Amino acid sequence: MKNKMIIGEAIEPMLVYESAGKDKYADIIKRHGGSTLAEIKYDGYRVQVHKGKELSLFTRNLNTLNARVFPDVTKNLENLPAGIYDGELVGHGTSIEGFNAVKKRVRSELDNSLVEHFPLEIRLFDILCLGNRDVTQLPLHERREILETYHLNVPVQYEMGSALALQQKFEEVTSAKLEGLVCKNADSVYSIGKRTRDWIKLKKSLTLDLTVLGVYQGEGKASELPFAALLLGTKNGNKYETLTKVGISNRGIIAEIEKKIENAYSQSVPQKVDISSEISKKTYERKVPFRYVQPENSVVLEVSALDITRSNNWHSCGLDSDGKAFSLRIPVVESYRDDKTVQECASTEQVKELYASNK
């Protein structure tokens, strides 16, 4: 972590914690000191805005975006004072439509027809630096006051003082087909590069960002595809552990994944992947992937699930001396997250905490 922030040099963003469990609303209110600031969560690309002599845009994994590709966005940031800002690049329409618009627009060169058909905007929700002044250690409510002084397109924050009020707001938002809420502690600092419970995400279903560790061949018509199912896992230190096998039929997503991992296949288990010895048993012979994938060259998928289970199974995520490991109940691939790196995928520790909170 840098001791001094420099406009034009990307900063590791503060990360959001996923909430789960029967008492999640009450837990958030308690952790945030009796009330929380809830923002509507829009599904887009996390973007860091650096305004100096020039405007620079960075993705959540610190890659540079070509600002010239987004004339509609940069026009609305012309009057922004010098500083470093955190926000979300979003499209218009529902959550899914908005995210797809962003994916179409993120490219290396300007395409005016895409600008016309898929307009975007950046909703700034935090500020890290104003001029030469580092404001990350100010409480969130003060950072918001600074931000709102200079920028109009700031997500509305709803102060929720009870679990019931928070639940009702969440149900209102999800009924409107929005993704959910991000609940923030009003007194929290901006923790660079850290994931804390000062920012907690509420979504309708449990979602995890998982890394592709293996692929499975399909049968029948699905045999024409590069793969029809995926072995997905979490990061545990320098290793990766398997959590679920999930089918996939969306040809567009399959093509995107295949393009990224086709040179990362391995016939044997990669050194950085832990596989349960249970997979070698005849009971689980169909769980052995057709090919494994080197995790450092793999991709991240957002996966939803009904819940997390722990049992004697064939996975290695959280595998303990009791022979039990974590797995997902009814997993579904929601999207291919090309804006995230494998280093940003869910950790085994996160899965463990989510499981414990839902017991």
C-alpha positions as CSV (number, residue, x, y, z in Angstrom):
1,M,0.0,0.0,0.0
2,K,1.4,3.4,-0.9
3,N,2.2,5.9,1.9
4,K,1.1,8.8,-0.4
5,M,-1.6,8.8,-3.0
6,I,-0.7,10.2,-6.4
7,I,-3.3,11.3,-8.9
8,G,-2.9,9.0,-11.9
9,E,-1.6,6.0,-9.9
10,A,-4.3,3.5,-9.2
11,I,-5.2,2.6,-5.5
12,E,-6.4,-0.8,-4.4
13,P,-10.2,-0.3,-3.7
14,M,-12.0,-1.0,-0.5
15,L,-13.9,-4.2,-0.8
16,V,-17.5,-5.2,0.1
17,Y,-18.4,-8.0,2.5
18,E,-21.3,-10.4,1.6
19,S,-24.1,-10.8,4.1
20,A,-26.1,-13.9,4.7
21,G,-28.1,-15.7,7.4
22,K,-31.5,-15.4,9.0
23,D,-30.5,-12.4,11.2
24,K,-28.5,-10.5,8.5
25,Y,-30.6,-7.3,8.8
26,A,-30.2,-7.1,12.6
27,D,-26.5,-8.1,12.3
28,I,-25.8,-5.2,10.0
29,I,-27.6,-2.7,12.2
30,K,-25.6,-3.9,15.3
31,R,-22.2,-3.9,13.5
32,H,-22.8,-0.4,12.3
33,G,-23.6,1.0,15.7
34,G,-27.4,1.1,15.7
35,S,-28.0,2.4,12.1
36,T,-26.6,2.0,8.7
37,L,-26.4,3.9,5.4
38,A,-28.0,1.9,2.6
39,E,-27.2,2.6,-1.0
40,I,-28.9,0.8,-4.0
41,K,-26.4,-1.6,-5.6
42,Y,-26.2,-1.2,-9.3
43,D,-24.6,-4.0,-11.4
44,G,-21.8,-2.4,-13.4
45,Y,-18.0,-2.1,-13.4
46,R,-16.2,-0.6,-10.3
47,V,-14.2,2.3,-11.6
48,Q,-11.7,4.6,-9.9
49,V,-11.6,8.1,-11.3
50,H,-8.4,10.2,-11.2
51,K,-8.9,13.8,-12.1
52,G,-5.7,15.8,-12.6
53,K,-4.4,17.6,-15.6
54,E,-6.0,14.7,-17.5
55,L,-8.8,12.2,-16.6
56,S,-7.7,8.7,-15.9
57,L,-10.0,5.7,-15.3
58,F,-9.0,2.4,-13.6
59,T,-10.9,-0.9,-13.1
60,R,-11.2,-2.6,-9.7
61,N,-8.1,-4.7,-10.6
62,L,-6.1,-1.6,-11.4
63,N,-6.1,-1.9,-15.1
64,T,-6.4,1.3,-17.2
65,L,-9.5,2.1,-19.1
66,N,-9.2,4.3,-22.2
67,A,-11.2,7.4,-21.1
68,R,-11.7,8.5,-24.8
69,V,-13.9,5.5,-25.3
70,F,-16.4,7.1,-22.9
71,P,-17.2,10.6,-24.1
72,D,-20.6,10.5,-22.5
73,V,-19.0,9.7,-19.1
74,T,-16.1,12.1,-19.3
75,K,-18.4,15.0,-20.3
76,N,-20.2,14.7,-17.0
77,L,-16.9,14.8,-15.0
78,E,-15.5,17.9,-16.6
79,N,-16.2,20.1,-13.6
80,L,-15.0,17.6,-11.0
81,P,-12.0,19.1,-9.0
82,A,-8.7,17.4,-8.9
83,G,-8.8,14.2,-6.8
84,I,-9.3,10.5,-6.7
85,Y,-12.9,9.1,-6.6
86,D,-14.5,5.7,-6.3
87,G,-17.6,4.8,-8.3
88,E,-19.5,2.4,-10.6
89,L,-19.7,2.6,-14.3
90,V,-23.3,1.7,-15.2
91,G,-25.7,1.6,-18.1
92,H,-29.4,2.4,-18.3
93,G,-32.2,0.0,-17.8
94,T,-32.5,-2.9,-15.4
95,S,-29.5,-4.3,-13.6
96,I,-28.9,-7.0,-16.2
97,E,-29.4,-4.6,-19.1
98,G,-27.1,-2.1,-17.5
99,F,-24.3,-4.5,-16.9
100,N,-24.5,-5.8,-20.5
101,A,-24.3,-2.3,-21.8
102,V,-21.1,-1.7,-19.9
103,K,-19.6,-4.9,-21.3
104,K,-20.4,-3.8,-24.8
105,R,-18.7,-0.4,-24.2
106,V,-15.5,-1.5,-22.5
107,R,-13.1,-1.8,-25.3
108,S,-9.8,-0.2,-26.5
109,E,-11.1,2.1,-29.2
110,L,-14.0,4.5,-29.5
111,D,-17.1,3.3,-31.4
112,N,-19.6,6.1,-31.7
113,S,-22.4,3.8,-32.6
114,L,-22.0,2.0,-29.3
115,V,-22.0,5.4,-27.5
116,E,-25.3,6.2,-29.1
117,H,-27.0,2.8,-28.4
118,F,-25.5,2.0,-25.0
119,P,-25.1,5.3,-23.0
120,L,-23.2,5.0,-19.7
121,E,-22.6,7.1,-16.6
122,I,-20.4,6.9,-13.5
123,R,-22.1,7.1,-10.1
124,L,-19.5,8.3,-7.7
125,F,-20.0,6.9,-4.2
126,D,-16.8,7.9,-2.4
127,I,-13.7,10.1,-2.5
128,L,-10.2,9.2,-1.5
129,C,-8.3,12.4,-2.2
130,L,-9.3,16.0,-2.9
131,G,-6.4,17.9,-4.5
132,N,-3.4,16.9,-2.5
133,R,-5.5,16.1,0.6
134,D,-5.9,12.4,1.6
135,V,-9.4,12.0,3.0
136,T,-9.5,8.3,3.4
137,Q,-9.3,8.5,7.2
138,L,-12.3,10.9,7.5
139,P,-15.5,9.1,8.5
140,L,-17.8,8.2,5.6
141,H,-20.4,10.8,6.3
142,E,-17.8,13.5,6.0
143,R,-16.4,12.1,2.8
144,R,-19.9,12.0,1.4
145,E,-20.4,15.7,2.3
146,I,-17.2,16.6,0.4
147,L,-18.3,14.4,-2.6
148,E,-21.8,15.9,-2.8
149,T,-20.3,19.4,-2.8
150,Y,-18.7,18.8,-6.1
151,H,-20.7,16.1,-7.8
152,L,-24.4,15.6,-8.4
153,N,-24.6,12.0,-9.6
154,V,-24.1,10.4,-6.2
155,P,-26.2,7.4,-5.1
156,V,-28.8,8.3,-2.5
157,Q,-28.1,6.9,1.0
158,Y,-31.0,5.8,3.1
159,E,-30.4,5.9,6.9
160,M,-31.8,2.7,8.3
161,G,-32.2,2.6,12.1
162,S,-33.8,-0.8,12.6
163,A,-33.6,-4.3,11.1
164,L,-37.2,-4.1,10.0
165,A,-36.7,-0.8,8.1
166,L,-33.6,-2.3,6.4
167,Q,-35.5,-5.4,5.4
168,Q,-38.4,-3.4,4.0
169,K,-36.0,-1.2,2.0
170,F,-34.3,-4.3,0.6
171,E,-37.6,-5.9,-0.4
172,E,-38.7,-2.7,-2.1
173,V,-35.4,-2.5,-4.0
174,T,-35.4,-6.1,-5.2
175,S,-39.1,-6.0,-6.1
176,A,-38.1,-3.2,-8.5
177,K,-35.7,-5.7,-10.1
178,L,-32.6,-3.9,-8.7
179,E,-29.7,-6.0,-7.5
180,G,-29.8,-5.1,-3.8
181,L,-28.2,-2.8,-1.3
182,V,-24.7,-1.9,0.0
183,C,-24.9,-1.0,3.7
184,K,-22.2,1.3,5.0
185,N,-21.1,2.3,8.5
186,A,-21.4,6.1,8.6
187,D,-18.3,6.4,10.8
188,S,-16.0,4.1,8.8
189,V,-12.8,5.1,7.2
190,Y,-11.9,4.1,3.6
191,S,-9.8,0.9,4.1
192,I,-7.6,0.7,1.1
193,G,-7.4,-2.8,-0.4
194,K,-9.3,-4.4,2.6
195,R,-12.6,-6.2,2.9
196,T,-14.4,-5.3,6.1
197,R,-17.9,-5.4,7.5
198,D,-18.0,-1.6,7.3
199,W,-19.4,-2.2,3.8
200,I,-21.8,-5.1,3.6
201,K,-23.7,-6.2,0.5
202,L,-27.3,-7.4,0.6
203,K,-28.5,-9.4,-2.4
204,K,-31.6,-11.5,-3.0
205,S,-29.6,-14.7,-3.4
206,L,-26.2,-15.7,-2.1
207,T,-23.5,-14.8,-4.7
208,L,-19.8,-15.7,-4.9
209,D,-17.1,-14.8,-7.3
210,L,-15.4,-18.2,-8.1
211,T,-12.4,-19.3,-10.2
212,V,-12.7,-21.9,-13.0
213,L,-10.5,-24.8,-12.0
214,G,-11.7,-27.5,-14.5
215,V,-14.1,-28.2,-17.4
216,Y,-16.4,-31.1,-18.3
217,Q,-17.5,-32.3,-21.7
218,G,-21.2,-32.4,-22.6
219,E,-23.3,-35.1,-24.1
220,G,-25.6,-35.1,-27.1
221,K,-25.8,-31.6,-28.7
222,A,-23.8,-30.2,-25.8
223,S,-20.8,-32.3,-26.9
224,E,-20.3,-29.7,-29.7
225,L,-19.5,-27.1,-27.1
226,P,-15.9,-26.6,-25.7
227,F,-17.5,-27.7,-22.3
228,A,-20.9,-28.0,-20.7
229,A,-20.0,-27.8,-17.0
230,L,-17.3,-26.2,-14.9
231,L,-15.4,-27.0,-11.7
232,L,-15.3,-23.8,-9.6
233,G,-13.4,-23.0,-6.5
234,T,-12.1,-20.5,-3.9
235,K,-8.7,-19.1,-3.0
236,N,-7.1,-20.2,0.3
237,G,-3.7,-18.5,0.7
238,N,-1.6,-19.5,-2.3
239,K,-3.8,-22.5,-3.1
240,Y,-7.2,-23.0,-4.7
241,E,-9.9,-25.3,-3.4
242,T,-12.9,-26.8,-5.2
243,L,-16.4,-25.8,-4.1
244,T,-18.9,-26.7,-6.8
245,K,-19.6,-28.2,-10.2
246,V,-22.0,-26.2,-12.2
247,G,-23.6,-26.7,-15.7
248,I,-23.4,-23.9,-18.2
249,S,-25.3,-23.6,-21.5
250,N,-25.0,-19.9,-22.5
251,R,-22.9,-20.1,-25.7
252,G,-21.9,-16.4,-25.4
253,I,-20.4,-16.9,-21.9
254,I,-18.9,-20.2,-22.9
255,A,-17.1,-18.5,-25.9
256,E,-15.8,-15.7,-23.7
257,I,-14.4,-18.2,-21.1
258,E,-12.9,-20.5,-23.7
259,K,-11.1,-17.7,-25.3
260,K,-9.4,-16.8,-22.0
261,I,-8.6,-20.3,-20.7
262,E,-7.8,-22.3,-23.9
263,N,-4.1,-22.0,-23.3
264,A,-4.4,-22.7,-19.5
265,Y,-5.6,-26.3,-19.8
266,S,-3.8,-29.1,-17.9
267,Q,-4.4,-32.9,-18.0
268,S,-3.2,-33.3,-14.5
269,V,-4.1,-31.4,-11.3
270,P,-2.2,-28.1,-11.2
271,Q,0.2,-27.6,-8.4
272,K,-1.8,-24.7,-6.8
273,V,-5.1,-26.7,-6.8
274,D,-6.1,-28.9,-3.9
275,I,-8.3,-31.8,-4.9
276,S,-10.0,-34.1,-2.3
277,S,-8.9,-37.7,-2.4
278,E,-12.6,-38.6,-2.5
279,I,-12.8,-37.7,-6.1
280,S,-10.7,-40.8,-6.9
281,K,-13.5,-43.1,-5.6
282,K,-15.8,-44.8,-8.1
283,T,-18.8,-43.0,-6.6
284,Y,-17.4,-39.7,-7.8
285,E,-15.7,-40.8,-11.1
286,R,-18.0,-38.4,-13.1
287,K,-16.8,-35.5,-11.0
288,V,-13.2,-35.7,-12.4
289,P,-12.8,-32.9,-15.0
290,F,-12.1,-33.5,-18.6
291,R,-9.4,-30.9,-18.2
292,Y,-8.1,-28.9,-15.3
293,V,-7.3,-25.2,-15.6
294,Q,-4.1,-23.5,-14.3
295,P,-5.7,-21.1,-11.7
296,E,-3.2,-18.2,-12.3
297,N,-4.4,-18.0,-15.9
298,S,-8.1,-18.7,-15.2
299,V,-11.2,-16.5,-15.0
300,V,-13.8,-15.4,-12.5
301,L,-17.5,-16.2,-12.7
302,E,-20.3,-14.8,-10.5
303,V,-22.3,-17.7,-9.2
304,S,-25.6,-17.6,-7.2
305,A,-26.7,-20.4,-4.9
306,L,-29.5,-21.2,-2.6
307,D,-27.1,-21.7,0.3
308,I,-23.8,-23.2,1.4
309,T,-23.7,-26.7,2.8
310,R,-21.1,-28.7,4.7
311,S,-21.0,-32.5,4.4
312,N,-18.9,-35.5,3.4
313,N,-18.5,-34.8,-0.3
314,W,-15.8,-34.7,-3.0
315,H,-14.8,-31.1,-2.6
316,S,-11.7,-29.6,-0.9
317,C,-13.0,-26.1,0.1
318,G,-12.6,-26.0,3.9
319,L,-11.9,-29.8,4.0
320,D,-11.1,-30.7,7.6
321,S,-10.1,-33.8,9.6
322,D,-13.7,-34.6,10.0
323,G,-13.9,-35.4,6.3
324,K,-16.4,-32.6,5.6
325,A,-16.1,-29.8,3.1
326,F,-18.2,-26.9,1.8
327,S,-20.3,-27.0,-1.3
328,L,-23.1,-25.0,-2.9
329,R,-26.7,-25.9,-3.1
330,I,-28.3,-25.3,-6.6
331,P,-25.5,-23.1,-8.1
332,V,-26.2,-21.0,-11.2
333,V,-23.7,-19.1,-13.3
334,E,-24.9,-15.5,-13.4
335,S,-22.1,-13.8,-15.4
336,Y,-18.5,-13.9,-16.5
337,R,-16.7,-11.2,-14.6
338,D,-13.9,-10.1,-16.9
339,D,-13.4,-7.0,-14.7
340,K,-12.1,-9.2,-11.8
341,T,-8.9,-11.2,-11.4
342,V,-8.5,-14.6,-9.9
343,Q,-6.8,-12.9,-6.9
344,E,-10.2,-11.3,-6.2
345,C,-12.2,-14.5,-6.1
346,A,-14.0,-15.5,-2.9
347,S,-11.8,-17.0,-0.2
348,T,-12.4,-20.2,1.7
349,E,-12.5,-18.1,4.9
350,Q,-15.4,-16.0,3.4
351,V,-17.3,-19.2,2.6
352,K,-16.7,-20.4,6.1
353,E,-18.0,-17.2,7.6
354,L,-21.0,-17.1,5.4
355,Y,-21.9,-20.7,6.3
356,A,-21.5,-19.9,10.0
357,S,-23.8,-16.9,9.7
358,N,-26.5,-18.9,8.1
359,K,-26.6,-21.8,10.7
